[in-house]
Amino acid sequence: MMNTRHLLLALFSTFLACNNSADQADAYGNFEAIEVIISAEAQGRIMDFKSREGEKLGKDQVIAVIDSAQLHLKKKQLQSGEASLRSKIKTLEAMVHANQVQLANLEREKERIDRLFEGGAATPKQQDDINGQIALLKARTAATESQKASVYAERNTLDVQILQVEDQIWKCAVRSPMDGILLTKYKEEGEVASPGQPLYKMANMDELNLRAYVTGNQLSDVKTGDTVKIRFDISDGMEETTGVIGWISPQAEFTPKIIQTKEERVSLVYAIKVVVPNDGRLKIGMPGEVVF
């Protein structure tokens, strides 16, 4: 009887040990997101920046507007200059056309004088005069064409400058580069922004990375692309989901001191990142467990 009781106790202890082993996580870490800092690309006062921290942002949504009044005035000035050049080009084109008509008349007159000269009814001076007029008109036409080409080049330069100003105006509207959550605002409405100055930080919360650490002995059990179990705390216990290992560090490092005992701090570990879909319950910095 005692042997049977001892055997049952031993089996029960083994069962509990197996369950505890099965419940034991293989790695621990914290959830993190890929955070993006959006900076200003224009200089000026922030005219509109009403989004709040924690607010959901959509891709290409205008989040902040920087004053662009001076840029609009500059664009109008350039457009006025471009319109003046277009008018000048039309005048030069009309002059070239008139010269071409006059040149055609002189060419016909030259043919008539040449025929008269062959019949002895025209003098060499008449031929020299008509040839001189034709040469002078051709030179004037060439000069007008050259002037027209110069004005065209000037107009093209203005067109490029207008496009540059339009690009600067477009950059005055600060847009969200992706869907996500506004995490931190570095500037407020009414403040002055400068190019390269951070305005806000955001992150895509649809997927989070669980950054955990494994020992060298565990490396053979994991590889990128593997699906693993993820556990995280909820109000009444632990919730389980799945994730995919997206990255394994190629370099060993000492175990982070903040999460390990003194004896374990000298151990070498490898960082891994597990991509975990987020239904809204996962938060940045929340602890998590990995089971291979």
C-alpha positions as CSV (number, residue, x, y, z in Angstrom):
1,M,0.0,0.0,0.0
2,M,2.8,2.4,0.9
3,N,4.7,1.5,-2.2
4,T,1.6,2.3,-4.3
5,R,1.1,5.6,-2.5
6,H,4.8,6.5,-3.0
7,L,4.5,5.7,-6.7
8,L,1.4,7.9,-7.1
9,L,3.1,10.8,-5.3
10,A,6.2,10.4,-7.5
11,L,4.1,10.3,-10.7
12,F,2.1,13.4,-9.5
13,S,5.3,15.2,-8.8
14,T,6.7,14.3,-12.2
15,F,3.5,15.5,-13.8
16,L,3.7,18.9,-12.0
17,A,7.3,19.3,-13.0
18,C,6.5,18.6,-16.6
19,N,3.7,21.2,-16.5
20,N,5.9,23.7,-14.9
21,S,8.6,23.0,-17.5
22,A,6.0,23.4,-20.3
23,D,4.9,26.7,-18.8
24,Q,8.4,28.0,-18.5
25,A,9.2,30.7,-21.1
26,D,12.4,30.4,-23.2
27,A,13.0,34.2,-23.4
28,Y,11.8,37.4,-21.9
29,G,11.7,40.9,-23.2
30,N,9.7,44.1,-23.9
31,F,7.5,45.2,-26.7
32,E,8.7,48.1,-28.9
33,A,7.6,49.8,-32.0
34,I,9.5,51.3,-35.0
35,E,9.3,54.9,-34.0
36,V,9.6,57.6,-36.7
37,I,10.5,61.2,-36.0
38,I,9.0,63.7,-38.5
39,S,10.9,66.9,-39.0
40,A,10.1,70.3,-40.6
41,E,11.2,70.9,-44.1
42,A,10.3,74.5,-44.2
43,Q,11.0,77.7,-42.2
44,G,8.2,79.6,-40.5
45,R,5.6,79.9,-37.8
46,I,3.4,76.8,-37.2
47,M,-0.1,78.0,-38.2
48,D,-1.9,74.7,-37.4
49,F,-0.9,71.8,-35.3
50,K,-4.0,70.5,-33.4
51,S,-3.3,66.8,-33.3
52,R,-2.9,65.4,-29.8
53,E,-0.5,62.8,-28.4
54,G,-2.1,59.3,-28.6
55,E,-4.2,60.4,-31.7
56,K,-4.4,58.0,-34.6
57,L,-2.9,59.4,-37.8
58,G,-3.5,58.3,-41.4
59,K,-0.9,58.1,-44.1
60,D,-0.5,61.4,-46.0
61,Q,-2.8,63.2,-43.5
62,V,-1.8,66.8,-43.0
63,I,-0.7,67.1,-39.4
64,A,0.8,70.6,-39.2
65,V,0.8,73.6,-41.5
66,I,3.8,76.1,-41.6
67,D,3.2,79.7,-42.7
68,S,3.8,79.9,-46.5
69,A,2.6,83.5,-47.2
70,Q,6.0,84.7,-48.3
71,L,6.4,81.7,-50.6
72,H,3.0,82.4,-52.3
73,L,4.1,86.1,-52.9
74,K,7.4,84.9,-54.4
75,K,5.5,82.5,-56.7
76,K,3.3,85.4,-57.9
77,Q,6.3,87.5,-58.6
78,L,7.9,84.7,-60.6
79,Q,4.7,84.1,-62.5
80,S,4.5,87.8,-63.4
81,G,8.0,87.7,-64.7
82,E,7.2,84.5,-66.7
83,A,4.1,86.2,-68.2
84,S,6.3,89.2,-69.3
85,L,8.8,86.8,-70.9
86,R,6.0,85.0,-72.8
87,S,4.8,88.4,-74.2
88,K,8.3,89.2,-75.2
89,I,8.7,85.9,-77.0
90,K,5.5,86.5,-78.9
91,T,6.9,89.9,-80.0
92,L,10.2,88.3,-81.2
93,E,8.3,85.5,-83.0
94,A,6.3,88.2,-84.8
95,M,9.5,90.0,-85.8
96,V,11.0,86.8,-87.1
97,H,7.9,86.1,-89.1
98,A,7.9,89.6,-90.6
99,N,11.5,89.3,-91.5
100,Q,10.8,86.0,-93.2
101,V,8.0,87.5,-95.3
102,Q,10.3,90.4,-96.2
103,L,13.1,88.1,-97.1
104,A,10.9,86.1,-99.4
105,N,9.9,89.3,-101.2
106,L,13.6,90.3,-101.5
107,E,14.4,86.9,-102.9
108,R,11.8,87.3,-105.6
109,E,13.0,90.8,-106.4
110,K,16.6,89.4,-106.7
111,E,15.5,86.8,-109.2
112,R,13.8,89.6,-111.3
113,I,16.9,91.8,-111.2
114,D,19.1,88.8,-112.2
115,R,16.9,88.2,-115.2
116,L,17.0,91.9,-116.1
117,F,20.7,91.9,-115.7
118,E,21.1,89.0,-118.1
119,G,19.1,91.0,-120.7
120,G,21.1,94.1,-120.1
121,A,18.2,96.0,-118.4
122,A,19.7,96.1,-114.9
123,T,23.0,97.3,-113.5
124,P,25.5,95.6,-111.3
125,K,24.7,98.2,-108.6
126,Q,21.1,97.0,-108.5
127,Q,22.3,93.5,-107.9
128,D,24.7,94.6,-105.2
129,D,22.0,96.6,-103.5
130,I,19.5,93.7,-103.4
131,N,22.1,91.3,-102.2
132,G,23.1,93.7,-99.5
133,Q,19.5,94.1,-98.4
134,I,19.1,90.3,-98.3
135,A,22.3,89.8,-96.3
136,L,21.3,92.5,-93.8
137,L,17.8,91.0,-93.3
138,K,19.2,87.6,-92.7
139,A,21.6,89.0,-90.1
140,R,18.7,90.8,-88.4
141,T,16.6,87.6,-88.4
142,A,19.5,85.6,-86.9
143,A,20.0,88.2,-84.2
144,T,16.3,88.1,-83.4
145,E,16.3,84.3,-83.3
146,S,19.3,84.4,-80.9
147,Q,17.5,86.9,-78.7
148,K,14.4,84.7,-78.7
149,A,16.5,81.7,-77.7
150,S,17.9,83.7,-74.8
151,V,14.4,84.7,-73.6
152,Y,13.3,81.1,-73.9
153,A,16.2,80.1,-71.6
154,E,15.3,82.8,-69.2
155,R,11.7,81.7,-69.1
156,N,12.7,78.1,-68.5
157,T,14.8,79.3,-65.6
158,L,11.7,81.0,-64.2
159,D,9.6,77.9,-64.7
160,V,12.1,75.9,-62.7
161,Q,12.1,78.5,-59.9
162,I,8.3,78.4,-59.8
163,L,8.5,74.6,-59.4
164,Q,11.0,75.0,-56.6
165,V,8.7,77.5,-54.8
166,E,5.7,75.2,-55.3
167,D,7.7,72.3,-53.8
168,Q,8.6,74.5,-50.8
169,I,4.9,75.4,-50.4
170,W,4.0,71.7,-50.5
171,K,6.5,71.0,-47.8
172,C,4.8,73.6,-45.6
173,A,2.0,71.1,-45.1
174,V,3.6,68.4,-42.9
175,R,2.1,65.0,-43.7
176,S,2.1,61.7,-41.9
177,P,4.4,59.2,-43.7
178,M,2.3,56.2,-42.5
179,D,-0.7,55.1,-40.5
180,G,0.1,55.1,-36.8
181,I,-0.2,56.8,-33.4
182,L,1.2,60.2,-32.5
183,L,3.5,59.5,-29.6
184,T,5.2,62.8,-28.8
185,K,4.9,66.4,-29.9
186,Y,8.0,68.5,-29.9
187,K,6.5,71.7,-31.2
188,E,3.1,73.5,-30.6
189,E,1.0,75.7,-32.8
190,G,2.4,79.3,-32.8
191,E,6.0,78.2,-32.4
192,V,8.6,78.7,-35.2
193,A,9.9,75.7,-37.0
194,S,13.2,75.4,-38.9
195,P,14.2,72.8,-41.6
196,G,15.4,69.6,-39.9
197,Q,13.8,70.5,-36.6
198,P,11.7,67.6,-35.1
199,L,8.0,68.3,-34.9
200,Y,6.6,65.0,-33.6
201,K,7.2,61.3,-33.2
202,M,4.9,58.5,-34.3
203,A,4.8,54.7,-34.5
204,N,2.8,52.1,-36.4
205,M,1.0,50.1,-33.7
206,D,-0.4,47.5,-36.0
207,E,2.7,45.4,-35.4
208,L,5.0,45.5,-32.4
209,N,8.5,43.9,-32.0
210,L,9.1,41.9,-28.9
211,R,12.8,42.4,-28.2
212,A,14.1,39.4,-26.2
213,Y,17.4,37.7,-25.5
214,V,18.5,34.1,-26.0
215,T,21.6,32.3,-24.9
216,G,24.1,30.7,-27.2
217,N,22.7,27.3,-26.3
218,Q,19.3,28.4,-27.6
219,L,20.5,29.7,-31.0
220,S,20.1,26.3,-32.6
221,D,16.4,26.3,-31.7
222,V,15.6,29.6,-33.5
223,K,15.9,31.0,-36.9
224,T,14.3,33.9,-38.7
225,G,10.9,33.1,-40.1
226,D,10.0,30.8,-37.3
227,T,6.6,31.1,-35.7
228,V,6.8,31.2,-31.8
229,K,4.3,31.6,-29.0
230,I,4.1,35.0,-27.3
231,R,2.6,35.6,-23.8
232,F,1.8,38.9,-22.2
233,D,0.0,40.0,-19.0
234,I,-3.7,40.8,-18.9
235,S,-5.9,41.7,-15.9
236,D,-6.8,38.1,-15.0
237,G,-3.6,36.2,-16.0
238,M,-1.6,35.7,-19.2
239,E,-2.8,35.9,-22.8
240,E,-1.1,33.9,-25.6
241,T,-0.7,34.8,-29.2
242,T,1.9,34.0,-32.0
243,G,4.6,36.0,-33.6
244,V,7.3,35.5,-36.2
245,I,11.1,35.9,-35.6
246,G,12.1,38.7,-37.8
247,W,15.7,39.3,-36.7
248,I,18.5,37.6,-34.8
249,S,21.5,39.6,-33.8
250,P,24.7,38.3,-35.4
251,Q,26.7,39.6,-32.4
252,A,26.7,38.5,-28.8
253,E,26.3,41.0,-26.0
254,F,26.2,41.0,-22.2
255,T,22.8,40.4,-20.7
256,P,21.1,43.7,-20.0
257,K,21.7,44.5,-16.3
258,I,18.2,45.9,-15.7
259,I,16.5,42.6,-16.1
260,Q,19.0,40.0,-14.8
261,T,20.5,39.0,-11.5
262,K,24.2,39.8,-10.7
263,E,25.2,36.2,-11.5
264,E,23.6,36.3,-14.9
265,R,25.0,39.7,-15.9
266,V,28.2,38.1,-17.2
267,S,26.3,35.8,-19.5
268,L,26.6,36.4,-23.3
269,V,23.3,36.5,-25.1
270,Y,21.9,37.3,-28.5
271,A,19.0,39.7,-29.1
272,I,16.1,38.7,-31.2
273,K,13.0,40.6,-32.5
274,V,9.7,38.8,-32.8
275,V,7.1,40.6,-35.0
276,V,3.7,40.3,-33.2
277,P,0.4,41.5,-34.7
278,N,-1.3,44.0,-32.3
279,D,-5.1,44.1,-31.8
280,G,-4.7,47.1,-29.5
281,R,-3.9,45.3,-26.3
282,L,-0.1,45.5,-26.7
283,K,1.6,48.6,-25.6
284,I,5.1,49.9,-26.0
285,G,7.3,48.8,-23.1
286,M,4.9,46.0,-22.0
287,P,6.8,42.9,-20.9
288,G,6.4,39.7,-22.9
289,E,7.5,36.0,-23.0
290,V,8.7,33.8,-25.9
291,V,8.1,30.1,-26.1
292,F,9.9,28.3,-28.9
